[in-house]
Amino acid sequence: MPNAFNFQVSPFDCLTPDEQQRVRAGVDIAYFREGEIVLDAAVAPTHLFVVIKGFVQQFEPDGGEPVAGFGPDDTFDGRSLVAGKVSGRFVAAEELVAYQLSREVVNDLIACNAAFGALLFSDLSKKLGAIAGRSSQHELQSLALARVDAIPVRVPHFVDADCDVLSVVRLFQAERTSNVLVRDTDAEGVPRLGIFTVTALQRAVLHGTPLERLAVREVTSFGLITVNAGDPVGDALTVMVRHKVHRVAVLADDHSGRVVGVLEALDLFSFLSNHSYLINREIAEAQDLAALGQACGHVTRLIALLHRGGTRVGQIATLVQALNAKLFERTWQLIAPPELVANSCLFVMGSEGRGEQLLKTDQDNGLLLRDGYAPPADLDAICARFTRSLIEFGYPECPGGIMVSNPHWRAGQREFAERARGWLLQPDGDRLMALAIFLDAHAVCGDAGLLAGVRASLFALTTDNDAMLARFASAVDAFADDGGWLHRLLTRGEAPRGGFDIKKQGLFPLVHGVRSLALRAQLGETSTAGRLDALVAAGQIDRALATDVLESLYFFMGLRLKAGLAELDAGHAASGKVDPSRLSSLERDLLKDTLDVVKRFRRMLHQRFHLDAV
């Protein structure tokens, strides 16, 4: 029987052949009747168990509802084995047959395999970190996660700002390069670095001064865009897309500010083997909506490519936000007259605004108009055309009408600020939803200052208004264990048809809880990651909890993405619902850990906002 041990499940799938043989030599079979206690609280454990047949429920030491469940191929209880004491009660809910591995063998494996130990008993962040570092995982094989300095970056060439352009051109020819870095000082004597490229030669020729007398300073672009040598390649790609540049300077990792190379877009793309930059260029150069629609279709294929190649969900989401922002911006520019674009602010909200959108979902967008500006008489038709265009691109119509085509979601700055203040002062029902969505607003086209002004007026009302903040934060319990699905997961009850809505049970309480804390602290960040960093810096949340919340968020996003891509492959619309029966043993283990983070985070929010009194 031990020869049939399944080494394809976590944490045993990271063992070497020699370590697997050690398991085969030391494993035994255990049997427990239904209702029998497998491990009891406060008892010193002697074995690690791997379920072959049956189901085990874990209870808190004082009983009550089950807090975890373990089925075939699941492992328990590594943490108790390492701690030397069982923290709860493990009961056979069904007749149980399990492998048991002695503490001595487990300790030997931990000593020689750090990944095994981390997956067995570490907290969530360390467990996910171990997964990222395992050689058997796609993450290490994913080129998008490689360091920037893994790419053969080009040797930087430096010239002084007083150097004439003709000499620079001779340097281009001699060194076979297309750019030089220009050393200069600003008006206050502070050193600065710029870049002069072959593209800038056009400006030099049109300048009118003979090239041998024209200082390169006059046609150099200062404000150099940079990345660090240790940054992931995927992050460097996002920087290029966001800043619309074809090359970035690479800085040393020692924080000296020393430039160690120049990363060209073509070099990055040949290394990364995806078409994200081409998509960005396709969007920027689109002259009609049909061309934009074609570019939009490429985004979903890119997401699938990156996900299946092992790119982290957070990196994918950041890149998707940058590409979508360019798409929405270009769509608005093609539809709206230039004067309207200049005197308005088009913004997106919800997960799109937070930079946490992956596959296309309901569009959430709005439009702010500059006070005193008279919009075109056909504004209704312009906004309706924008909404229809996004629908044709694959972004479904928002069931709640949160779109620019709805007059309620477009107004002058002063009028919209009054409307938003009403949501804040009476956060119930639709007002609560509207406020929550608007707090995630991110400008994509026009004057971003209009949006910043409305947000500032909202923050001014949150000072010393604990009752209002508590009403707003109380929405974290809106979907708490909806339909008892968590209980069924832990007790092997029948899963709801269509799978579990991980957005309601996992994503929403984390996102809205962080959003509530950020509103209370009057933080301007819109992404959950940015808000968590700012909250930690402000002393509003413990770093360890913030890390667990963010890792859990990304795990839930990853589950939804995986399920959604599977639905698209099957020819169905992506619902984002997760079927627990399709999860691997490791995914089930992580789901339990992340759901525990949701519970802990909710408890903290209840204490912080006194929600039990609401």
C-alpha positions in Angstrom: 0.0 0.0 0.0 2.7 2.6 0.8 4.1 2.2 -2.7 0.9 3.8 -4.0 1.6 7.0 -2.0 0.5 10.0 -4.1 3.6 12.3 -4.6 1.7 14.5 -7.0 -0.1 16.4 -4.2 1.1 19.2 -1.9 3.4 19.3 0.0 4.9 16.0 -1.2 5.2 17.1 -4.8 8.3 19.1 -4.0 10.3 16.1 -2.6 13.3 14.7 -4.4 13.4 11.0 -5.4 15.6 10.2 -2.4 13.2 12.0 -0.1 10.2 10.2 -1.7 12.0 6.9 -0.9 12.3 8.0 2.7 8.6 8.5 2.9 7.9 5.1 1.4 10.1 3.5 3.9 8.6 5.3 6.9 4.9 5.5 6.1 2.2 3.3 7.6 -1.6 2.9 7.4 -4.1 4.0 10.1 -7.8 3.3 10.4 -10.4 5.2 12.4 -14.2 4.5 12.8 -16.7 7.2 12.1 -16.9 9.6 15.1 -13.6 8.6 16.4 -11.1 11.2 17.6 -8.0 11.2 15.4 -6.1 14.0 17.3 -7.3 15.6 20.5 -6.6 19.1 21.9 -3.5 19.6 24.0 -2.2 16.1 23.2 1.4 15.8 21.8 1.0 14.5 18.2 3.2 11.7 16.9 2.3 11.5 13.2 1.4 13.4 10.2 -1.7 12.1 8.4 -2.6 12.0 4.7 -6.2 11.0 4.0 -6.7 8.0 1.6 -10.4 7.5 2.1 -13.0 9.3 4.3 -13.3 12.8 5.7 -11.9 14.5 8.9 -13.3 17.7 10.5 -11.3 20.0 12.7 -12.9 21.8 15.6 -11.7 24.4 18.0 -10.7 23.0 21.4 -14.0 23.9 23.0 -16.0 22.3 20.1 -18.6 24.3 18.2 -18.7 24.6 14.4 -16.0 22.9 12.3 -13.2 25.2 11.3 -11.6 23.0 8.6 -12.2 19.8 6.7 -9.9 17.3 5.1 -10.7 14.8 2.3 -8.7 12.4 0.1 -5.1 13.5 -0.5 -5.4 16.3 2.2 -2.7 16.4 4.8 -3.1 17.2 8.5 -1.8 18.4 11.0 1.7 19.6 10.2 1.5 22.7 12.4 0.6 20.7 15.5 3.4 18.3 14.8 5.9 21.1 14.7 4.4 22.9 17.7 4.4 19.7 19.7 0.8 20.2 20.8 -2.6 19.8 18.9 -4.4 23.1 18.8 -7.9 21.6 18.1 -9.8 18.4 17.9 -9.8 16.3 14.7 -12.7 13.9 14.3 -13.4 11.2 11.6 -16.7 12.4 10.1 -16.7 9.2 8.0 -14.8 5.9 8.2 -11.2 7.0 7.7 -8.2 5.3 6.1 -5.1 7.4 6.1 -1.3 7.3 5.7 0.6 8.2 8.9 4.1 9.4 8.8 6.2 9.6 12.0 7.4 12.9 13.5 11.0 11.8 13.1 10.6 11.2 9.3 8.7 14.5 8.9 11.4 16.4 10.8 14.1 14.9 8.6 12.2 16.0 5.5 11.8 19.5 6.9 15.5 19.7 7.7 16.6 18.9 4.1 13.7 20.5 2.1 12.7 24.0 3.1 9.8 24.2 0.6 8.3 21.0 2.2 8.5 22.6 5.6 7.0 25.9 4.5 4.1 24.2 2.7 3.5 22.0 5.7 3.2 24.4 8.6 4.0 28.0 7.7 1.6 30.9 7.7 -0.1 31.9 4.5 2.5 34.4 3.2 5.4 32.0 3.7 3.4 29.2 2.2 2.7 31.2 -0.9 6.3 32.3 -1.0 7.4 28.7 -0.9 5.1 28.0 -3.8 6.7 30.8 -5.8 10.1 29.5 -5.2 9.6 25.8 -6.0 11.4 24.7 -9.1 8.5 22.5 -10.1 6.2 25.5 -10.3 5.5 27.6 -13.4 6.5 30.8 -11.7 10.2 30.1 -11.9 9.8 29.0 -15.5 7.8 32.2 -16.4 10.0 34.6 -18.2 7.7 37.4 -16.9 9.0 36.8 -13.4 12.7 36.8 -14.4 14.8 39.8 -13.2 15.4 42.6 -15.6 19.1 41.9 -15.4 18.5 38.5 -16.9 18.0 40.3 -20.2 21.2 41.3 -22.0 20.6 45.0 -21.4 22.6 47.4 -23.7 25.7 49.1 -22.4 25.0 52.8 -21.6 26.8 55.5 -23.5 27.2 58.9 -21.7 27.9 62.4 -23.2 27.9 65.8 -21.6 25.1 68.2 -22.3 27.4 70.6 -24.0 28.4 68.0 -26.6 27.3 68.9 -30.1 24.7 66.8 -31.9 27.0 65.9 -34.8 29.5 64.3 -32.4 26.7 62.3 -30.9 25.6 61.1 -34.3 29.2 60.0 -35.0 29.0 58.1 -31.6 25.8 56.4 -32.7 27.7 55.1 -35.8 30.8 54.1 -34.0 29.1 52.3 -31.2 26.2 51.0 -33.2 23.7 52.4 -30.7 20.5 54.3 -31.1 20.7 56.4 -27.9 23.0 58.2 -25.4 22.5 59.3 -21.8 23.1 63.0 -21.4 24.7 64.4 -18.2 23.6 67.9 -17.2 22.7 70.1 -14.3 19.4 72.0 -13.9 19.0 75.8 -13.2 19.7 75.2 -9.5 22.9 73.2 -10.1 21.3 69.8 -9.4 22.7 66.9 -11.5 20.2 65.4 -13.9 20.2 62.7 -16.6 18.4 62.7 -19.9 18.3 60.6 -23.0 18.9 61.5 -26.7 17.8 59.0 -29.3 17.9 58.7 -33.1 14.2 59.7 -33.1 15.2 63.1 -31.6 17.4 63.8 -34.6 14.3 65.0 -36.3 13.9 67.8 -33.7 17.6 68.6 -34.0 17.4 69.0 -37.8 14.2 71.1 -37.5 15.9 73.2 -34.8 17.6 75.3 -37.5 21.0 75.4 -35.8 23.8 73.5 -37.6 24.3 70.2 -35.9 28.0 70.8 -35.2 27.0 73.9 -33.2 23.8 72.6 -31.6 24.3 71.4 -28.0 22.6 68.0 -27.4 21.1 69.5 -24.3 18.6 71.5 -26.5 17.0 68.4 -27.9 17.3 65.9 -25.0 14.4 64.5 -23.0 15.1 64.8 -19.3 13.1 63.1 -16.6 14.6 59.7 -17.3 12.2 56.7 -16.9 14.0 53.9 -14.9 13.6 50.4 -13.6 15.8 48.5 -11.1 18.0 45.6 -12.2 16.2 43.3 -9.7 12.7 44.3 -10.9 10.6 41.5 -12.5 10.5 41.8 -16.3 6.7 42.0 -16.1 7.0 45.2 -14.1 9.5 46.7 -16.6 6.9 46.0 -19.3 4.2 47.8 -17.4 6.5 50.8 -16.9 7.0 51.0 -20.7 3.3 50.7 -21.5 2.3 53.3 -18.8 4.9 55.9 -19.9 4.6 55.2 -23.6 8.4 54.8 -24.0 10.5 52.4 -26.0 13.4 52.1 -23.6 14.2 52.6 -19.9 17.4 53.1 -18.0 18.3 50.2 -15.7 19.6 51.2 -12.2 21.8 49.1 -10.0 20.1 47.4 -7.0 22.4 49.0 -4.5 20.3 52.2 -4.4 23.2 54.3 -5.7 21.2 55.5 -8.6 24.0 54.2 -10.9 22.8 53.4 -14.5 24.0 49.9 -15.4 22.3 49.6 -18.8 19.5 50.6 -21.2 16.7 48.1 -21.7 15.2 48.4 -25.2 11.6 47.4 -25.9 12.6 45.0 -28.7 15.0 43.2 -26.4 12.4 42.9 -23.7 9.8 41.5 -26.1 12.0 39.1 -27.7 12.8 37.8 -24.2 9.3 37.9 -22.9 7.7 36.4 -26.0 4.3 38.1 -25.6 2.6 40.9 -27.5 1.6 43.4 -24.8 3.7 46.2 -26.3 2.2 45.5 -29.7 -1.3 45.7 -28.2 -0.4 49.1 -26.6 0.9 50.4 -29.9 -2.1 49.0 -31.7 -4.4 50.9 -29.4 -2.5 54.1 -29.7 -2.4 54.0 -33.5 -6.1 53.0 -33.9 -7.9 55.4 -36.2 -11.4 53.9 -35.7 -13.4 51.8 -33.3 -13.1 48.6 -35.4 -9.3 48.7 -35.0 -9.7 49.2 -31.2 -12.0 46.3 -31.0 -9.4 44.1 -32.6 -6.8 45.3 -30.1 -9.2 44.6 -27.2 -9.5 41.0 -28.3 -5.8 40.6 -28.0 -5.8 41.6 -24.3 -7.8 38.5 -23.2 -5.4 36.2 -25.1 -2.5 38.0 -23.4 -4.0 37.4 -20.0 -4.4 33.7 -20.7 -0.8 33.5 -22.0 0.6 35.2 -18.9 -1.5 33.2 -16.4 -0.6 29.9 -18.0 3.0 30.9 -18.1 3.1 31.5 -14.4 3.0 35.3 -14.1 1.7 36.5 -10.7 -1.9 37.7 -10.6 -0.9 41.1 -9.2 1.4 41.7 -12.2 -1.2 40.6 -14.7 -3.8 42.9 -13.1 -1.4 45.9 -13.2 -0.6 45.4 -16.8 -4.3 44.9 -17.7 -5.2 48.1 -15.9 -2.6 50.0 -18.0 -3.8 48.5 -21.3 -7.5 49.0 -20.5 -6.8 52.6 -19.5 -5.2 53.2 -22.9 -8.2 51.5 -24.6 -10.8 53.6 -22.8 -8.8 56.7 -23.3 -8.5 56.1 -27.1 -12.1 55.1 -27.4 -13.2 58.4 -25.7 -10.9 60.4 -27.9 -12.3 58.8 -31.1 -15.9 59.5 -30.0 -15.9 62.8 -28.0 -14.9 66.1 -29.6 -11.6 67.5 -28.4 -13.2 70.3 -26.4 -15.3 67.9 -24.4 -12.2 65.7 -23.8 -10.3 68.7 -22.5 -13.1 69.9 -20.2 -14.0 66.6 -18.6 -12.7 63.7 -16.8 -13.6 60.2 -17.9 -13.1 57.7 -15.0 -13.5 54.0 -14.3 -14.5 52.5 -11.0 -14.8 49.2 -9.1 -12.1 46.5 -9.8 -11.1 48.4 -13.0 -10.4 51.5 -11.0 -8.5 49.5 -8.3 -6.3 47.8 -10.9 -7.7 44.4 -9.9 -9.7 43.6 -13.0 -8.6 40.6 -15.1 -11.2 39.2 -17.4 -13.8 41.6 -18.7 -16.8 42.2 -16.4 -19.6 44.8 -16.2 -18.4 48.2 -17.1 -18.4 50.9 -14.3 -17.5 54.4 -15.6 -18.6 58.0 -15.2 -17.9 61.5 -16.5 -17.1 64.7 -14.7 -17.6 68.1 -16.5 -15.7 71.2 -15.7 -17.9 73.7 -13.9 -18.9 76.5 -16.3 -18.3 74.4 -19.4 -21.3 74.0 -21.7 -21.1 70.4 -23.1 -22.2 69.6 -26.6 -26.0 69.4 -27.3 -25.6 65.8 -28.3 -23.8 64.7 -25.1 -26.4 62.0 -24.5 -25.6 60.5 -27.9 -21.9 60.8 -27.4 -22.0 58.9 -24.0 -24.4 56.3 -25.4 -22.0 55.6 -28.2 -19.2 55.2 -25.8 -21.2 52.7 -23.7 -22.2 50.7 -26.9 -18.6 50.6 -28.1 -17.4 49.1 -24.8 -20.3 46.5 -25.0 -19.1 45.6 -28.5 -15.5 45.3 -27.2 -16.8 42.7 -24.7 -17.4 44.8 -21.5 -21.1 43.9 -20.6 -23.6 46.6 -19.8 -23.7 47.3 -16.0 -27.0 46.0 -14.6 -27.1 48.9 -12.2 -26.6 51.5 -15.0 -23.2 52.7 -13.6 -22.1 54.0 -17.0 -21.6 57.4 -18.7 -24.7 56.8 -20.7 -26.7 57.1 -17.5 -27.1 60.9 -16.6 -26.8 60.0 -12.9 -23.1 59.1 -13.5 -22.2 62.3 -15.4 -22.4 65.9 -14.0 -20.4 69.0 -13.4 -17.8 68.8 -10.6 -19.8 70.8 -8.0 -23.1 68.9 -8.7 -21.3 65.5 -8.6 -19.6 66.4 -5.4 -23.0 67.1 -3.8 -24.3 63.8 -5.1 -21.4 61.9 -3.6 -21.7 63.7 -0.3 -25.3 62.4 -0.2 -24.0 58.9 -0.6 -21.6 59.4 2.2 -24.0 60.9 4.7 -26.7 58.3 4.0 -24.8 55.1 3.1 -27.6 52.6 2.8 -28.8 50.4 -0.1 -28.0 51.8 -3.5 -26.2 54.8 -2.0 -23.7 52.5 -0.2 -23.0 50.6 -3.4 -22.6 53.9 -5.3 -20.2 55.3 -2.7 -18.1 52.2 -2.5 -17.7 52.0 -6.3 -16.9 55.7 -6.6 -14.2 55.6 -4.0 -12.2 53.3 -6.3 -12.5 55.8 -9.2 -9.4 56.1 -11.4 -9.1 58.8 -14.1 -8.4 57.5 -17.6 -8.9 60.5 -19.9 -9.1 64.3 -19.6 -8.5 66.5 -16.5 -7.8 64.1 -13.5 -7.9 67.2 -11.2 -11.7 67.2 -11.5 -11.9 63.7 -9.9 -9.3 64.7 -7.3 -11.5 67.6 -6.2 -14.6 65.5 -5.7 -12.6 63.0 -3.7 -11.2 65.7 -1.5 -14.6 67.0 -0.7 -15.7 63.6 0.4 -12.7 63.2 2.7 -13.5 66.5 4.4 -16.8 64.9 5.7 -15.2 61.8 7.3 -13.4 63.7 10.1 -14.8 62.6 13.5 -17.9 60.9 11.9 -17.6 57.5 13.4 -21.2 56.6 13.0 -21.2 57.2 9.3 -17.9 55.3 8.9 -19.3 52.4 10.8 -22.4 52.2 8.6 -20.2 52.2 5.6 -17.9 49.5 6.9 -20.8 47.3 8.0 -21.2 46.1 4.4 -18.3 43.7 5.0 -20.9 41.4 6.5 -23.3 41.7 3.5 -22.5 38.3 2.2 -21.0 36.6 5.3 -21.2 32.8 4.7 -24.1 33.3 2.2 -26.2 30.2 2.2 -23.8 28.4 4.6 -21.4 27.5 1.7 -18.3 27.6 3.9 -19.9 25.1 6.3 -20.7 22.8 3.4 -17.1 23.1 2.2 -15.8 22.0 5.6 -18.3 19.2 6.0 -18.4 17.8 2.5 -21.9 19.1 1.9 -23.2 19.4 -1.6 -21.7 22.4 -3.4 -24.2 24.9 -4.8 -24.9 24.5 -8.5 -22.6 26.6 -10.6 -19.9 26.8 -7.9 -19.2 29.2 -5.1 -19.1 33.0 -5.7 -15.6 33.7 -4.5 -16.2 37.4 -5.2 -18.9 37.7 -2.5 -17.3 35.3 0.0 -13.6 36.3 -0.4 -12.9 39.3 -2.5 -15.6 41.7 -1.4 -15.0 41.6 2.4 -11.3 42.1 1.9 -11.6 44.9 -0.7 -14.4 46.8 1.2 -12.7 46.4 4.6 -9.5 47.9 3.2 -11.5 50.6 1.5 -13.3 51.4 4.7 -10.0 51.8 6.6 -8.6 53.9 3.8 -11.7 56.2 3.9 -11.4 56.6 7.6 -7.7 57.5 7.2 -8.5 59.8 4.2 -6.0 58.0 2.0 -6.1 58.8 -1.7 -4.9 55.5 -3.0 -7.4 53.5 -5.0 -5.8 50.0 -5.3 -6.1 47.6 -2.4 -2.3 47.0 -2.4 -1.7 50.8 -2.3 -4.2 51.3 0.4 -2.6 48.5 2.5 0.8 50.0 2.2 -0.5 53.4 3.2 -2.4 52.0 6.1 0.7 50.2 7.4 2.8 53.3 7.0 0.1 55.3 9.0 0.1 52.6 11.7 -3.5 51.7 11.0 -2.9 48.0 10.3 -0.3 45.4 11.3 2.1 44.5 8.5 1.6 40.8 8.9 -2.2 41.1 8.6 -1.8 43.4 5.6 0.4 40.9 3.9 -2.1 38.1 4.6 -4.9 40.2 3.3 -3.1 41.1 0.0 -1.9 37.5 -0.6 -5.5 36.2 0.1 -6.9 38.8 -2.4 -4.5 37.7 -5.1 -5.2 34.0 -4.4 -9.0 34.6 -4.8 -8.3 36.6 -8.0 -6.2 33.7 -9.3 -9.0 31.2 -8.6 -11.5 33.4 -10.4 -9.2 33.9 -13.3 -8.5 30.1 -13.6 -12.2 29.3 -13.5 -13.1 32.1 -16.0 -10.4 31.0 -18.5 -11.8 27.5 -18.3 -15.3 28.7 -19.0 -14.0 30.8 -22.0 -12.2 27.7 -23.3 -15.5 25.8 -23.1 -17.3 28.5 -25.1 -19.2 29.9 -22.1 -19.2 33.4 -20.6 -16.8 33.8 -17.7 -18.8 33.8 -14.4 -15.9 33.7 -12.1 -17.5 31.2 -9.9 -15.3 28.4 -8.5 -16.1 24.7 -8.3 -14.4 23.3 -5.2 -14.4 19.8 -6.7 -12.0 21.0 -9.4 -9.5 22.4 -6.9 -6.2 20.7 -6.3 -5.3 19.5 -2.8 -3.0 22.5 -2.5 -5.7 24.9 -3.7 -8.1 23.5 -1.1 -5.5 23.9 1.6 -4.8 27.5 0.6 -8.6 28.3 0.3 -9.0 27.3 3.9 -6.1 29.5 4.9 -7.3 32.5 3.0 -10.9 32.1 4.2 -9.4 32.1 7.7 -7.7 35.4 6.9 -11.1 36.8 5.8 -12.6 35.8 9.2 -9.7 37.4 11.1 -9.9 40.6 9.1 -13.7 40.8 9.7 -13.1 40.4 13.4 -10.6 43.3 13.3 -13.0 45.5 11.4 -15.8 44.7 13.9 -13.5 45.9 16.7 -12.2 48.9 14.9 -15.6 50.3 13.7 -17.7 48.9 16.6 -19.9 47.1 14.1 -21.7 45.0 16.7 -23.3 48.2 17.8 -24.5 49.2 14.3 
